[in-house]
Amino acid sequence: MSTDELSSFFTNAWGKTWSRRSGTIFKTDICKENTSLMEALDDETPGNRYGAVYLEIQDQFHYICYEGISAVGKALKMAEEVHEVLVIQSEFPLLRESIECKKNRLKRYPQRQRMVVTGQPGIGKTTFLLYLLIHRLEHKLPTAVQFNNDAIIIFNETGFHIHGTDDQLDLENTVSEMLEECWALAANVTQPFLLFRVHAQCLIQAAPPNAYRWRKWLTQQMGSYMVMDLPQVMEIAAIV
């Protein structure tokens, strides 16, 4: 794992406004002019209204996207390909605020928040974690991540800290105090790192809908899960 890449990411993210741009996509960019509905026809019965899906489309859609995200994916050694830009789907801020509100309600109780964000493949669950990571680092909020089975990375006011996942007992004294202040984000793993589950202030795993991969640990931790909605048609168009 390249420390130079992580150093560059941390320097550009911690307490800074991440590079972003805005844009607008119009309905006429993705369907015929003066068409009020977009029709996705069944391959076998073109033009058959019983084999077609009709979707209402806005006239225009404004979006904001983070730039330079492919380099972030490389720095974090993410298992899946990461695009150069990250379109902030309308659900991302709402989901983040929902988690923050729930976390604030639990402050008076000893239990820590444990959560799985799930939904259909390809709708942006891991992308949401990247958005959440950048948002938190912009606001100088300690955050730990695990995007593969080999290592965890902790970001806090002192910098970034990389630790292998092989010997969790040796890491107990090293990272437990740091994790007490962290939100921990995990993806591309069957279950999050043990010390995330034990010590993190808040733990969020992005996971596929097949619950057998995450039900056991989430039940043991008395956690909850949230199902992401499908992105809007215009959001999909902006992403592609």
Secondary structure as GFF3:
##gff-version 3
##sequence-region A 1 240
A	DSSP	alpha_helix	3	13	.	.	.	ID=ss1
A	DSSP	beta_strand	20	26	.	.	.	ID=ss2
A	DSSP	three_ten_helix	27	29	.	.	.	ID=ss3
A	DSSP	beta_strand	37	41	.	.	.	ID=ss4
A	DSSP	three_ten_helix	49	51	.	.	.	ID=ss5
A	DSSP	beta_strand	52	56	.	.	.	ID=ss6
A	DSSP	beta_strand	60	66	.	.	.	ID=ss7
A	DSSP	alpha_helix	69	75	.	.	.	ID=ss8
A	DSSP	beta_strand	86	87	.	.	.	ID=ss9
A	DSSP	alpha_helix	91	105	.	.	.	ID=ss10
A	DSSP	beta_strand	113	118	.	.	.	ID=ss11
A	DSSP	alpha_helix	125	138	.	.	.	ID=ss12
A	DSSP	beta_strand	143	146	.	.	.	ID=ss13
A	DSSP	beta_strand	151	156	.	.	.	ID=ss14
A	DSSP	beta_strand	159	164	.	.	.	ID=ss15
A	DSSP	alpha_helix	168	180	.	.	.	ID=ss16
A	DSSP	beta_strand	183	186	.	.	.	ID=ss17
A	DSSP	alpha_helix	194	199	.	.	.	ID=ss18
A	DSSP	beta_strand	202	206	.	.	.	ID=ss19
A	DSSP	three_ten_helix	211	213	.	.	.	ID=ss20
A	DSSP	alpha_helix	215	220	.	.	.	ID=ss21
A	DSSP	beta_strand	224	227	.	.	.	ID=ss22
A	DSSP	alpha_helix	233	239	.	.	.	ID=ss23
###
